[in-house]
Amino acid sequence: MPLFYLWAMPVKRYSRKEPLVFIWVMLPYIFFMNLLIFGICILSNWTGFLYSFLLSGLYFVLIYGVFGYVAVVIQRRFPAAGDLFLRVSYMLPVFYGMNILAIYGVFQFYSNLKLLNCLPVEDHIWWTILYACIMSTVITFINEGLANWEKWKNSLSEKERLKNAYRRTKLLGLKGQINPHFLFNCFNTLSGLIVVDEEKAEQFLDDMTLVHRYLLRNDDDYLVELREELRFAKAYLRLTCARFGESVQCSFSISDDKLNQRIPPLSMHVLLENIIYTNAMSKGNPIVLKIQTIGQVLIIHHNIRPKTIVQNLNLHEGLDNLMEKFQLLHGQEMKIVENSNWREITLPMFEPKSQTV
């Protein structure tokens, strides 16, 4: 790969060690290039050698600015890590042709201007071209190797961060639900329902089982189908409504064709818990939730009636953790828009597993 390519490419294209590669390659590259162009004549005088080194360095840096532009175009066309050999198969032939023009140019430059006591050795022109092409090949693979190594390390780091975010979400979910107050309230409600309405009591027990089974899921999936999250959310809301009655009102508007879309597991739990435990509610002033799908996003809209005292359940930490998880999943962002009266949370949905590359 041409020298200027190393310097001119965007930071995201190559590794952070790219400037070091450029510096280490530049000195020997120019030295051997001058030796091939002028032969041993260039070593007969130190002043002439340093002057030629400076002139050749400036020439190749300017000429290879074009290489940088060509490389950027090819990289933008084939950006994926799996496109490595496709990128190289386009780059190298183009670079070889450009090297031929560049070397012919430098020979003409020195022959016509006669800036040095030594003249280019015409018989060396094809050896010089061969050297330039070999260096282009070597540096291309060095930088591609460094870039892919760094991407691989970053992917491992992001994967580990995603695992940690997933584990924290599960832990926060369990801390928020499996606590003495929650269990006491659920069992107290269940006890009352058994006396009043056995059928409702059975449904309440089924919902408790569903909620806790989902919270205790032991798989490591980073994404689950929306239908699973909604099944959990509805069971959780039924438990909430059984406790608070008409103080919580919820409506769903979900397209059937979106049920196989995917979101991170326990996303609904984090959001519903945050909404219910941070807002005051009563029969006269209920919390009103509307959950719907629009395009490729899931939207949770609710009114706001902040509590004066909020039980310490790490609710905001759970919300921050959920936002981090979406960011780690292919850079998707969870958005929250609110004013003094309402808040709208938008969750991007991911394609079904069979369609995800």
FIFI-498727 format. One record per residue (C-alpha): residue number from 1; chain; x, y, z. Coordinates in Angstrom, 3 decimals. Example, Ala and Ser with C-alpha at 12.3 -4.5 7.8 and 13.67 -1.06 7.14 Angstrom:
2
NODE num cadena        u        v        w
NODE   1      A   12.300   -4.500    7.800
NODE   2      A   13.670   -1.060    7.140
//
This chain:
357
NODE num cadena        u        v        w
NODE   1      A    0.000    0.000    0.000
NODE   2      A    1.365    3.470   -0.835
NODE   3      A    2.827    5.473    1.984
NODE   4      A    0.459    8.393    1.838
NODE   5      A   -2.414    5.908    2.066
NODE   6      A   -1.323    5.105    5.604
NODE   7      A   -1.450    8.762    6.603
NODE   8      A   -4.479    9.925    4.628
NODE   9      A   -7.007    7.234    5.511
NODE  10      A   -9.655    8.053    8.136
NODE  11      A   -8.861    6.845   11.657
NODE  12      A  -11.786    4.437   11.585
NODE  13      A  -10.297    2.695    8.539
NODE  14      A   -7.077    1.516   10.102
NODE  15      A   -5.641    0.902   13.548
NODE  16      A   -4.346    3.415   16.062
NODE  17      A   -0.828    2.152   15.257
NODE  18      A   -1.156    3.375   11.684
NODE  19      A    1.064    6.500   12.207
NODE  20      A    3.824    4.288   13.624
NODE  21      A    3.647    2.028   10.585
NODE  22      A    3.927    5.074    8.342
NODE  23      A    6.965    6.466   10.201
NODE  24      A    8.818    3.135   10.324
NODE  25      A    8.179    2.417    6.629
NODE  26      A    8.880    5.919    5.311
NODE  27      A   12.620    6.073    6.046
NODE  28      A   13.690    2.735    4.521
NODE  29      A   11.218    3.162    1.644
NODE  30      A   12.701    6.472    0.501
NODE  31      A   16.278    5.250    1.073
NODE  32      A   15.918    2.151   -1.112
NODE  33      A   13.836    4.047   -3.649
NODE  34      A   16.659    6.576   -4.132
NODE  35      A   19.230    3.802   -4.255
NODE  36      A   17.281    2.083   -7.046
NODE  37      A   16.719    5.325   -8.949
NODE  38      A   20.287    6.717   -8.824
NODE  39      A   22.394    3.664   -8.010
NODE  40      A   25.406    3.936   -5.697
NODE  41      A   26.115    7.394   -7.115
NODE  42      A   23.693    8.861   -4.600
NODE  43      A   25.868    7.602   -1.719
NODE  44      A   28.998    9.407   -2.925
NODE  45      A   28.012   12.705   -1.344
NODE  46      A   26.144   13.210    1.919
NODE  47      A   24.756   16.587    0.904
NODE  48      A   23.416   15.192   -2.349
NODE  49      A   22.032   12.137   -0.531
NODE  50      A   20.105   14.228    2.033
NODE  51      A   18.839   16.581   -0.686
NODE  52      A   17.595   13.670   -2.795
NODE  53      A   16.023   12.083    0.291
NODE  54      A   14.060   15.283    0.991
NODE  55      A   12.970   15.749   -2.631
NODE  56      A   11.911   12.112   -3.061
NODE  57      A   10.048   12.162    0.244
NODE  58      A    8.041   15.221   -0.773
NODE  59      A    7.393   13.800   -4.239
NODE  60      A    6.057   10.455   -3.059
NODE  61      A    3.965   11.964   -0.268
NODE  62      A    2.282   14.287   -2.793
NODE  63      A    1.874   11.633   -5.481
NODE  64      A    0.451    9.085   -3.095
NODE  65      A   -2.244   11.487   -1.974
NODE  66      A   -4.079   10.083   -4.981
NODE  67      A   -3.608    6.580   -3.552
NODE  68      A   -5.343    7.704   -0.369
NODE  69      A   -8.366    8.920   -2.317
NODE  70      A   -8.616    5.679   -4.311
NODE  71      A   -8.286    3.608   -1.150
NODE  72      A  -11.082    5.554    0.574
NODE  73      A  -13.389    4.975   -2.400
NODE  74      A  -12.716    1.217   -2.359
NODE  75      A  -13.066    1.018    1.419
NODE  76      A  -16.437    2.786    1.345
NODE  77      A  -17.604    0.402   -1.339
NODE  78      A  -16.533   -2.704    0.634
NODE  79      A  -16.365   -1.703    4.334
NODE  80      A  -17.055   -5.027    6.069
NODE  81      A  -14.285   -7.052    7.702
NODE  82      A  -15.364  -10.032    5.590
NODE  83      A  -14.655   -8.003    2.445
NODE  84      A  -10.896   -8.040    3.117
NODE  85      A   -9.875  -10.069    0.062
NODE  86      A  -12.409   -8.302   -2.122
NODE  87      A  -10.915   -4.944   -1.103
NODE  88      A   -7.394   -6.195   -1.698
NODE  89      A   -8.319   -7.659   -5.094
NODE  90      A   -9.479   -4.194   -6.170
NODE  91      A   -6.752   -2.181   -4.454
NODE  92      A   -3.622   -3.997   -5.554
NODE  93      A   -4.160   -3.964   -9.349
NODE  94      A   -5.081   -0.275   -9.171
NODE  95      A   -2.082    0.450   -6.953
NODE  96      A    0.256   -1.441   -9.300
NODE  97      A   -0.871    0.664  -12.244
NODE  98      A   -0.533    3.848  -10.214
NODE  99      A    2.947    2.792   -9.066
NODE 100      A    4.052    2.415  -12.671
NODE 101      A    2.901    5.970  -13.418
NODE 102      A    4.461    7.304  -10.208
NODE 103      A    7.873    5.722  -10.879
NODE 104      A    7.914    6.881  -14.492
NODE 105      A    7.039   10.315  -13.166
NODE 106      A    9.901   10.446  -10.652
NODE 107      A   12.402    9.301  -13.297
NODE 108      A   11.211   12.067  -15.618
NODE 109      A   11.243   14.544  -12.739
NODE 110      A   14.916   13.980  -11.941
NODE 111      A   16.016   13.515  -15.583
NODE 112      A   14.492   16.761  -16.845
NODE 113      A   15.110   19.078  -13.887
NODE 114      A   18.628   17.789  -13.138
NODE 115      A   18.500   18.959   -9.545
NODE 116      A   21.210   16.523   -8.418
NODE 117      A   24.688   15.585   -9.541
NODE 118      A   23.440   12.033  -10.069
NODE 119      A   21.014   11.161  -12.869
NODE 120      A   18.431    8.344  -12.755
NODE 121      A   19.663    4.977  -14.009
NODE 122      A   17.204    4.146  -16.758
NODE 123      A   18.026    0.442  -16.592
NODE 124      A   16.722    0.396  -13.003
NODE 125      A   13.231    1.645  -13.788
NODE 126      A   11.509   -1.756  -13.773
NODE 127      A   13.365   -2.832  -10.626
NODE 128      A   12.118    0.367   -8.998
NODE 129      A    8.561   -0.363  -10.130
NODE 130      A    8.831   -3.925   -8.795
NODE 131      A   10.065   -2.610   -5.444
NODE 132      A    7.196   -0.092   -5.254
NODE 133      A    4.614   -2.793   -6.058
NODE 134      A    6.081   -5.198   -3.480
NODE 135      A    6.007   -2.491   -0.822
NODE 136      A    2.416   -1.629   -1.749
NODE 137      A    1.435   -5.278   -1.289
NODE 138      A    3.274   -5.710    2.015
NODE 139      A    1.993   -2.491    3.582
NODE 140      A   -1.549   -3.190    2.375
NODE 141      A   -1.621   -6.507    4.235
NODE 142      A    0.130   -5.076    7.297
NODE 143      A   -2.472   -2.362    7.680
NODE 144      A   -5.407   -4.605    6.877
NODE 145      A   -4.076   -7.068    9.437
NODE 146      A   -3.700   -4.391   12.106
NODE 147      A   -7.133   -2.971   11.324
NODE 148      A   -8.879   -6.330   11.531
NODE 149      A   -6.967   -7.264   14.679
NODE 150      A   -8.136   -4.065   16.332
NODE 151      A  -11.720   -4.590   15.141
NODE 152      A  -11.618   -8.120   16.522
NODE 153      A  -10.395   -6.873   19.910
NODE 154      A  -13.050   -4.160   19.943
NODE 155      A  -15.741   -6.702   19.086
NODE 156      A  -14.633   -8.869   22.008
NODE 157      A  -14.721   -5.851   24.297
NODE 158      A  -18.198   -4.862   23.099
NODE 159      A  -19.418   -8.431   23.445
NODE 160      A  -18.170   -8.521   27.030
NODE 161      A  -19.819   -5.163   27.773
NODE 162      A  -23.049   -6.489   26.286
NODE 163      A  -22.848   -9.602   28.465
NODE 164      A  -22.315   -7.425   31.520
NODE 165      A  -25.219   -5.165   30.554
NODE 166      A  -27.426   -8.218   30.054
NODE 167      A  -26.435   -9.671   33.423
NODE 168      A  -27.000   -6.351   35.175
NODE 169      A  -30.446   -6.111   33.615
NODE 170      A  -31.345   -9.562   34.917
NODE 171      A  -29.928   -8.748   38.339
NODE 172      A  -31.763   -5.427   38.543
NODE 173      A  -34.925   -7.165   37.402
NODE 174      A  -34.673   -9.725   40.174
NODE 175      A  -33.834   -7.042   42.742
NODE 176      A  -36.864   -5.062   41.624
NODE 177      A  -39.324   -7.945   41.662
NODE 178      A  -38.117  -10.643   44.027
NODE 179      A  -38.005   -8.555   47.169
NODE 180      A  -39.983   -8.913   50.407
NODE 181      A  -42.308   -5.979   49.632
NODE 182      A  -43.197   -7.236   46.185
NODE 183      A  -43.727  -10.809   47.313
NODE 184      A  -45.706   -9.693   50.357
NODE 185      A  -47.987   -7.504   48.226
NODE 186      A  -48.484  -10.260   45.645
NODE 187      A  -49.277  -12.911   48.236
NODE 188      A  -51.528  -10.503   50.116
NODE 189      A  -53.443   -9.794   46.905
NODE 190      A  -53.575  -13.505   46.101
NODE 191      A  -54.918  -14.284   49.562
NODE 192      A  -57.704  -11.745   49.131
NODE 193      A  -58.609  -13.051   45.682
NODE 194      A  -58.846  -16.644   46.906
NODE 195      A  -61.603  -15.599   49.281
NODE 196      A  -63.414  -13.361   46.809
NODE 197      A  -62.876  -14.967   43.398
NODE 198      A  -61.051  -18.287   42.991
NODE 199      A  -60.910  -17.956   39.205
NODE 200      A  -59.161  -14.573   39.427
NODE 201      A  -56.890  -15.981   42.109
NODE 202      A  -55.869  -18.793   39.773
NODE 203      A  -55.170  -16.314   36.968
NODE 204      A  -53.143  -14.153   39.363
NODE 205      A  -51.064  -17.165   40.417
NODE 206      A  -50.487  -18.112   36.791
NODE 207      A  -49.292  -14.557   36.075
NODE 208      A  -46.965  -14.623   39.062
NODE 209      A  -45.496  -17.882   37.793
NODE 210      A  -45.087  -16.522   34.265
NODE 211      A  -43.412  -13.327   35.483
NODE 212      A  -40.949  -15.058   37.769
NODE 213      A  -40.186  -17.816   35.269
NODE 214      A  -39.329  -15.151   32.695
NODE 215      A  -37.161  -13.260   35.170
NODE 216      A  -35.309  -16.469   36.023
NODE 217      A  -34.696  -17.426   32.381
NODE 218      A  -31.196  -18.920   32.167
NODE 219      A  -30.474  -18.559   28.434
NODE 220      A  -27.934  -16.098   27.134
NODE 221      A  -29.906  -14.686   24.215
NODE 222      A  -29.251  -10.998   23.682
NODE 223      A  -32.539  -10.630   21.799
NODE 224      A  -35.967  -12.231   22.166
NODE 225      A  -39.088  -12.039   20.065
NODE 226      A  -41.459   -9.187   20.805
NODE 227      A  -44.281  -11.647   21.464
NODE 228      A  -42.323  -13.042   24.440
NODE 229      A  -41.725   -9.590   25.906
NODE 230      A  -45.392   -8.670   25.423
NODE 231      A  -46.532  -11.897   27.068
NODE 232      A  -44.408  -10.997   30.072
NODE 233      A  -45.541   -7.335   30.029
NODE 234      A  -49.219   -8.267   29.986
NODE 235      A  -48.774  -10.698   32.864
NODE 236      A  -46.835   -8.078   34.822
NODE 237      A  -49.542   -5.478   34.175
NODE 238      A  -52.283   -7.882   35.232
NODE 239      A  -50.460   -8.361   38.535
NODE 240      A  -50.158   -4.591   38.865
NODE 241      A  -53.819   -3.997   38.036
NODE 242      A  -54.846   -6.659   40.558
NODE 243      A  -52.951   -4.694   43.212
NODE 244      A  -53.803   -1.143   42.180
NODE 245      A  -57.107   -1.638   40.389
NODE 246      A  -58.092    1.136   37.996
NODE 247      A  -55.084    3.230   39.026
NODE 248      A  -53.195    1.660   36.115
NODE 249      A  -54.679    1.619   32.619
NODE 250      A  -52.913    0.155   29.610
NODE 251      A  -53.742   -0.364   25.944
NODE 252      A  -51.837   -2.289   23.276
NODE 253      A  -51.721   -1.585   19.547
NODE 254      A  -49.309   -4.152   18.146
NODE 255      A  -49.194   -5.213   14.497
NODE 256      A  -49.274   -8.974   14.098
NODE 257      A  -46.444   -8.838   11.556
NODE 258      A  -44.184   -7.238   14.188
NODE 259      A  -44.519   -9.982   16.808
NODE 260      A  -41.460  -11.828   15.483
NODE 261      A  -39.298   -8.699   15.639
NODE 262      A  -36.763   -8.802   18.466
NODE 263      A  -35.704   -6.648   21.402
NODE 264      A  -33.385   -7.244   24.389
NODE 265      A  -34.974   -9.490   27.046
NODE 266      A  -36.486   -7.778   30.124
NODE 267      A  -36.697   -4.441   28.301
NODE 268      A  -40.393   -4.154   29.147
NODE 269      A  -39.744   -5.090   32.748
NODE 270      A  -37.213   -2.265   33.195
NODE 271      A  -39.553    0.264   31.603
NODE 272      A  -42.774   -0.808   33.336
NODE 273      A  -41.076   -0.999   36.715
NODE 274      A  -39.634    2.486   36.226
NODE 275      A  -43.022    3.897   35.228
NODE 276      A  -45.025    2.286   38.022
NODE 277      A  -42.624    2.871   40.889
NODE 278      A  -41.671    6.471   40.045
NODE 279      A  -45.190    7.811   39.458
NODE 280      A  -48.036    8.455   41.867
NODE 281      A  -51.361    6.897   40.903
NODE 282      A  -54.941    6.797   42.046
NODE 283      A  -58.336    5.835   40.685
NODE 284      A  -59.088    9.488   39.917
NODE 285      A  -55.625   10.117   38.380
NODE 286      A  -54.457    6.815   36.915
NODE 287      A  -51.244    6.045   35.102
NODE 288      A  -52.249    5.623   31.449
NODE 289      A  -49.928    3.598   29.240
NODE 290      A  -50.159    3.072   25.515
NODE 291      A  -47.871    0.466   23.951
NODE 292      A  -47.749    0.320   20.152
NODE 293      A  -45.597   -0.541   17.155
NODE 294      A  -44.957    1.982   14.406
NODE 295      A  -42.631    0.884   11.622
NODE 296      A  -39.539   -0.715   13.125
NODE 297      A  -39.937    0.734   16.622
NODE 298      A  -41.881   -0.087   19.771
NODE 299      A  -43.304    2.972   21.517
NODE 300      A  -44.350    3.212   25.180
NODE 301      A  -46.275    6.413   25.934
NODE 302      A  -47.489    7.344   29.423
NODE 303      A  -48.482   10.316   31.514
NODE 304      A  -46.226   11.624   34.283
NODE 305      A  -47.175   12.175   37.921
NODE 306      A  -43.840   12.003   39.807
NODE 307      A  -43.791   10.552   43.303
NODE 308      A  -42.375   12.658   46.079
NODE 309      A  -40.581    9.638   47.558
NODE 310      A  -39.353    6.833   45.336
NODE 311      A  -38.435    3.434   46.758
NODE 312      A  -34.758    2.677   46.129
NODE 313      A  -34.920   -0.051   43.482
NODE 314      A  -32.092    1.148   41.193
NODE 315      A  -34.759    2.191   38.719
NODE 316      A  -32.721    4.841   36.952
NODE 317      A  -29.686    2.569   36.837
NODE 318      A  -31.802   -0.061   35.118
NODE 319      A  -32.960    2.506   32.544
NODE 320      A  -29.388    3.659   31.882
NODE 321      A  -28.281    0.061   31.550
NODE 322      A  -31.030   -0.623   29.018
NODE 323      A  -29.955    2.394   26.946
NODE 324      A  -26.359    1.130   26.984
NODE 325      A  -27.511   -2.291   25.833
NODE 326      A  -29.296   -0.850   22.784
NODE 327      A  -26.205    1.198   21.955
NODE 328      A  -24.037   -1.916   22.062
NODE 329      A  -26.431   -3.814   19.807
NODE 330      A  -25.245   -2.558   16.414
NODE 331      A  -25.367    1.077   17.516
NODE 332      A  -29.150    1.218   17.833
NODE 333      A  -30.401    3.972   20.140
NODE 334      A  -33.260    3.945   22.598
NODE 335      A  -34.902    7.395   22.678
NODE 336      A  -36.769    9.123   25.492
NODE 337      A  -38.779   12.280   24.892
NODE 338      A  -40.725   13.894   27.720
NODE 339      A  -42.211   17.066   29.138
NODE 340      A  -43.933   17.864   32.418
NODE 341      A  -47.066   15.881   31.457
NODE 342      A  -45.983   12.846   29.467
NODE 343      A  -43.069   10.690   28.400
NODE 344      A  -42.557    8.658   25.233
NODE 345      A  -39.971    5.877   25.043
NODE 346      A  -38.961    4.494   21.655
NODE 347      A  -37.257    1.112   21.379
NODE 348      A  -35.776    0.068   18.014
NODE 349      A  -36.701   -3.460   17.017
NODE 350      A  -34.340   -5.911   15.361
NODE 351      A  -35.059   -8.189   12.441
NODE 352      A  -36.184  -11.777   13.130
NODE 353      A  -33.346  -14.205   13.775
NODE 354      A  -33.706  -15.997   10.438
NODE 355      A  -33.261  -12.658    8.611
NODE 356      A  -30.386  -11.339   10.695
NODE 357      A  -26.963  -11.647    9.136
//
